[in-house]
Amino acid sequence: MKIAVITDDSQTISAHFGRAQYYEVFTIQDGQVVNRETRPKANHNQFGGEHHHENHGSQHGTDPASEHRHGMMIEPISDCQVVLVRGMGMGAYNSLTSSGIHPIVTDVPNIENAVNAYLAGTLTDHPERLH
């Protein structure tokens, strides 16, 4: 199993999926972390800064152009089953689930603490943090 975590500094979980620059990817075997690697992640800045937060509606990030951008963001973790985030739009959330990756929206900022809580079955999902 592989768990991806969005980050900008390899220590904390980024507060916004679309803006994060990297993934920390953990390989899990028999309930233990056996490998950790950093992977680059496409983000809104690489798409010409066209992402804006004013006037977000209920269908935020669900248009064809957004779906294409989300696909580019998700491709580096296509081998992962779970991604830990602290915030994201519904479009990205739907793109992840459609790709077979389970997003968990957490309030735990520290990457290692969040991964350990996930492995222990104590990490709480906060879907109310979706926008």
C-alpha positions as CSV (number, residue, x, y, z in Angstrom):
1,M,0.0,0.0,0.0
2,K,1.1,3.6,-0.7
3,I,0.0,6.7,1.1
4,A,0.6,10.1,-0.5
5,V,0.7,13.4,1.5
6,I,0.6,16.9,0.0
7,T,3.4,19.2,1.2
8,D,5.7,22.1,0.5
9,D,8.4,21.3,3.1
10,S,8.4,17.5,3.6
11,Q,7.3,18.1,7.2
12,T,3.8,19.5,7.2
13,I,0.7,18.7,5.2
14,S,-0.2,21.5,2.9
15,A,-3.5,23.3,3.6
16,H,-4.5,23.3,-0.1
17,F,-4.2,20.4,-2.5
18,G,-4.0,22.6,-5.6
19,R,-1.2,24.8,-4.3
20,A,1.1,22.1,-2.9
21,Q,4.4,21.5,-4.7
22,Y,5.2,18.0,-3.6
23,Y,4.0,14.6,-2.5
24,E,5.6,12.6,0.3
25,V,4.9,9.0,-0.6
26,F,5.0,6.3,2.0
27,T,5.2,2.6,1.1
28,I,3.5,0.5,3.8
29,Q,4.1,-3.2,4.3
30,D,2.6,-5.2,7.2
31,G,1.4,-1.9,8.8
32,Q,4.9,-0.4,8.8
33,V,6.5,2.4,6.7
34,V,9.3,0.7,4.6
35,N,10.0,3.6,2.3
36,R,9.5,7.3,2.0
37,E,10.1,9.4,-1.1
38,T,9.4,13.0,-2.4
39,R,7.7,13.4,-5.7
40,P,7.1,16.6,-7.6
41,K,3.4,17.7,-8.0
42,A,1.9,20.0,-10.6
43,N,0.1,22.9,-8.9
44,H,-1.9,26.0,-9.7
45,N,1.2,28.2,-10.2
46,Q,2.3,26.0,-13.1
47,F,-1.0,26.5,-14.8
48,G,-0.4,30.2,-15.3
49,G,-2.0,31.2,-12.0
50,E,-5.5,30.9,-13.5
51,H,-7.0,29.5,-10.2
52,H,-8.9,32.1,-8.2
53,H,-10.8,31.6,-4.9
54,E,-13.4,34.4,-5.3
55,N,-16.9,33.3,-6.2
56,H,-16.3,29.6,-5.6
57,G,-19.6,27.9,-6.2
58,S,-20.8,24.4,-5.4
59,Q,-19.3,23.1,-8.7
60,H,-15.8,24.6,-8.0
61,G,-13.2,22.7,-10.0
62,T,-15.5,20.5,-12.0
63,D,-15.3,22.0,-15.5
64,P,-13.3,20.1,-18.2
65,A,-10.2,22.3,-17.9
66,S,-10.1,21.8,-14.1
67,E,-10.5,18.1,-14.5
68,H,-7.6,18.0,-16.9
69,R,-5.4,20.0,-14.4
70,H,-6.4,17.7,-11.6
71,G,-5.4,14.7,-13.8
72,M,-2.0,16.2,-14.2
73,M,-1.7,16.7,-10.4
74,I,-2.8,13.2,-9.6
75,E,-0.7,11.3,-12.2
76,P,2.5,11.2,-10.0
77,I,0.5,9.3,-7.3
78,S,-1.4,6.9,-9.6
79,D,0.2,4.0,-7.7
80,C,-1.1,5.3,-4.3
81,Q,-4.3,4.2,-2.6
82,V,-4.7,7.1,-0.1
83,V,-3.8,10.8,-0.1
84,L,-3.8,12.9,3.0
85,V,-4.6,16.6,2.7
86,R,-5.7,19.5,4.9
87,G,-8.0,21.1,2.4
88,M,-9.1,20.9,-1.2
89,G,-11.9,21.7,-3.7
90,M,-14.7,19.3,-4.6
91,G,-13.4,19.0,-8.1
92,A,-10.0,17.7,-7.0
93,Y,-11.7,15.4,-4.4
94,N,-13.9,13.9,-7.1
95,S,-11.0,13.5,-9.5
96,L,-9.0,11.6,-6.9
97,T,-11.9,9.3,-6.0
98,S,-12.6,8.7,-9.7
99,S,-8.9,7.6,-10.0
100,G,-9.3,5.1,-7.2
101,I,-7.4,7.2,-4.7
102,H,-9.1,7.8,-1.3
103,P,-8.6,11.4,-0.1
104,I,-8.6,12.0,3.6
105,V,-9.0,15.6,4.8
106,T,-7.3,15.9,8.1
107,D,-6.6,18.6,10.7
108,V,-3.3,17.1,11.7
109,P,-0.5,19.3,10.3
110,N,2.5,17.1,10.9
111,I,3.1,14.5,8.2
112,E,4.5,11.7,10.4
113,N,1.8,12.1,13.0
114,A,-0.9,12.0,10.4
115,V,0.6,8.9,8.7
116,N,1.0,7.1,12.0
117,A,-2.6,8.0,13.0
118,Y,-3.9,6.7,9.7
119,L,-2.0,3.4,10.2
120,A,-3.4,3.2,13.8
121,G,-6.9,3.8,12.5
122,T,-7.3,7.0,14.5
123,L,-7.1,9.7,11.8
124,T,-10.3,11.6,11.5
125,D,-11.6,12.6,8.0
126,H,-13.0,16.1,7.9
127,P,-15.0,16.4,4.7
128,E,-16.5,19.7,5.9
129,R,-13.1,21.2,5.0
130,L,-13.8,20.7,1.3
131,H,-14.7,23.8,-0.7
